[in-house]
Amino acid sequence: MTLILLIALPLGGGFLAWMLGRFHAQAARWVSLAALGAGLVLALNLWAEQVGGEVLPNDGSWLVEFSRAWIPQLGISFHLALDGLSLLMIALTFLVGILAVGCSWHEITTRVGFFHFNLMWVLAGVVGVFLSMDLFLFYFFWELMLVPMYFLIAIWGHERRIPAAVKFFIFTQASGLLMLLAIVGLAFVHQRHSGELSFDYFDLLGTPLGGVTGMLLMLGFFFAFAVKLPVVPLHTWLPDAHTEAPTAGSLVLAALLLKTGAYGLIRFVVPLFPDAALAFTPVAMTLGVVGILYGAVLAFAQTDLKRLVAYTSVSHLGFVLLGVFAWNELALQGVVMQMICHGLSTGALFVLVGALYERTHTRDLTRLSGLWAVAPKMGAMGVFFAMASLGLPGLGNFIAEILVLVGAYSVNVALTVLATFGLVAATIYSVRLVSRAFHGANDGAWKFPDLSAREMVVLGVMVAGLVWLGLYPQPVLDAAAPALSQLLPVMPR
């Protein structure tokens, strides 16, 4: 029942926080922290068991599995399973959830209980996405993430929160419906060949698919994950959502919701549709490189700090798309590292921007200068995470992007060379951010308190994570290795 508990903790914790928050705001915060802390302990315990070799005997990659009939007439089951890949993502989910509660401790002062209810249910949906092995159940959790995030943006966001929330909802819902059609289509094709209607992932693997049918079904999945990743030109909802969301919403959106798109590409698109994915590889890798360069150029052009950081996500996650369709061990290891390191580095930048906005009530880069003298702790953190974002050696992002580039080089040299210019562009916009905001004269006569102990703890955890992943990434690579070894033979080169 461990897998059930991983989902039930944020669900139950969120509901309890909502109820208690009606009487005492602090109770909602502490209940959320307790539930997420318990989930993180469970995830770390499973990781320790994996290190100890306590895995299921079938293929060495699955740690825990749970399956019960749900709607047997339609072949739908409540099937959950955990391997090293999903374990890493779930550990990241609970860690980011704890940090999200911490960074919103003083920012959210209205309807505190309902805020934590929505935050926790988003996290429950994310955990469900990482665990679901029934495609109908996967779609259920995919949609569960949508509504609470809509409320987080629409209720606690900034000035243009309603248009941003509606745009986020429309993009995600429309692409999700395409995926639902593809899921149903795949199940019907499987029924035609096997005589059995099933939505189970393991049943659907290896389903014979014709060229056109396979490509159409693959594109149904791909568009849903490409919108969430996001992939250019399906990215336009992201800057608006990030800009208007509260700090915790931006953190969860950047660190977790975007990763569900990357996870879907790895877990579903290529394994279920290997022939279509192989045919689509040149297009997908090209889109990845376009995203790397286009996102970097737009990030450099921004004066709103939140939009700047949002466009860096478009650039950094282009490496994920490039690595997924390179589909070799090095590239996939880089993708896993990028999913984790981007979540920490970009999430931290959103926390910093939120702290700065809380103090100055502006995100306009042209109005900010000389802040290092005013808030040296904030300046030091800003420099660190900007350097992490540009891929400074010794930090996790460097390991991730180098692995992706080395893996992609063996598949397409020209696109890999173009992608390396994204590292140069990242250096330019990161240096611009630091120099404009923290160096120079304090022309705005800014004077405000530096980062508090609570904020330093939140950011310090992310610093420690990035340094650890940059200097000693092997535990993460080892945790993901059994899952990746099972996935790699799917699309031979």
C-alpha positions, 0 to 999 in steps of 0.5 A, a space after each residue: 500500500 506504499 504507492 497508495 499512501 504516496 498519493 493519499 498523503 497529499 490528498 488527505 493533507 490538502 483536505 485537512 489543511 483546508 478544513 483547519 485553515 478555516 480556523 487557523 492559518 498556521 495549522 494549514 501550513 504545518 499540516 501540509 508540511 507534515 504530509 509532504 515530509 512524510 511523503 518524502 521520507 517514504 520516497 527516500 526509504 524506497 530509494 534506500 531499498 533500491 540501493 539495497 537491491 530489494 526490487 521486484 524479480 520480474 526485470 530488475 527495474 520495478 521496485 513496487 507494484 499495485 494493481 486492482 480492477 477498477 472498471 473491468 468491463 472497460 479494461 480499466 484498472 487501478 495499476 500503479 508501479 514505481 521504478 527508479 525513474 518515477 522514484 526520482 521524480 516523486 522524491 523531487 515532487 515532495 521536496 519541491 512541495 515542502 519548499 513551495 509551502 515554505 516560500 509561501 509562508 508569509 506571501 499567502 495571507 488570504 484563504 490560506 487553507 484553500 490555497 494549501 488544498 489546491 497546492 497539495 492536490 496539484 502535487 497529488 496529481 503529479 505523483 499519480 502521473 508518475 505512478 500510473 501504469 493504466 493509461 486511463 488512470 494516467 489521464 485521470 491524474 493528468 487532468 487532476 493537476 489542471 484544476 487546482 493549478 488553475 485556481 492557484 493562478 486565478 485566485 492568488 496570482 497577480 494583476 492579469 491572473 484570470 487571462 493567464 489562468 484561462 490560457 493555461 487551462 485551454 492549452 492544457 485541456 485541449 492537448 489533454 483531450 487529444 491525448 485521451 482520443 489517442 489513448 482510446 484509439 490505442 486501446 481499440 487497436 489493441 483490442 482488434 489484434 488481441 480480442 481484449 480491451 485493455 488500457 494497461 501500459 504493459 498490455 499496450 506495449 508492442 501493439 502492432 500499429 500501421 504507419 499512418 495509424 501509429 503516427 497519428 496516435 503518437 502525435 496525440 500523445 506528443 502534443 499533450 506532452 509538448 504543450 506541458 514541456 513546453 515545446 515551441 510553438 506550443 509554449 505561449 501559455 507558459 510566460 503568462 502563467 509564470 508571470 501571474 502565478 504566486 511564487 509557490 505556483 511558479 515553483 511547482 509549475 517550473 519544477 514539476 508540471 513541466 517535468 510531467 511532459 518530459 516524463 510522458 515523452 520517456 515513458 509513453 511516446 517512444 515505448 508505445 510508438 517506437 516506429 513512429 517515434 523513430 520516423 519523427 525523430 528529425 522533427 522532434 530534435 529540430 524542435 528541441 534545438 529551436 526551443 533552446 535557441 528561441 527561448 534563450 533569445 526571448 529570455 535576453 529580450 525580457 525586462 520582466 524578471 518572471 518572464 525572463 526566467 520563464 523563457 529560460 525554461 523553454 530553452 533549458 527544456 529544449 535539451 530534454 526534447 533533444 535528449 529524449 529523441 536521441 534515445 541512447 543511454 547518455 542522452 537519457 541520463 542527461 534528460 533525467 538530470 536536466 529534469 531534476 536540476 532544472 527544477 531546482 535551479 529555475 524553481 530557485 530563481 522564481 523563489 528569488 524573484 518572488 522574494 524581490 517582488 514582495 519587497 520592491 513591488 516590481 519585477 521590472 529589470 530596468 528599475 532594479 540596480 545596485 541590490 547587492 549592497 542592499 541585500 547581499 544574501 539575495 545577491 549571492 543567491 542570485 549569482 549562484 542560481 544564474 550560474 547554475 542556469 548557464 551550466 557552470 561546471 561543478 553544478 548539476 545543470 552542467 552535467 545534465 546538458 553535457 550528457 544530452 549533447 554527447 548523447 545527441 552528437 552520435 545521432 545528429 551532429 549538426 543539430 547538436 552543434 547548434 544546440 551548443 550555442 544555447 549554452 553561450 546564449 544562457 551565459 549572456 542572459 544570466 550575466 545580464 540578469 545579475 549585472 542589471 539587478 545586483 550590480 551598479 549604483 542603487 539608482 532607485 534608492 532601494 532599501 529593504 530587508 535581506 533574505 530571512 532565515 526561512 528563505 535562506 533555508 528554502 534556497 539553501 536546500 536547492 543550493 545543496 542539491 545542485 552542488 551535490 548533483 554537480 559533484 556526485 551525480 552517480 546516485 541519481 544515475 544509478 537510481 534511473 539506470 534499471 528503468 532506462 535499461 528497460 526502455 533503451 531497447 525499444 527504439 534501436 538505432 
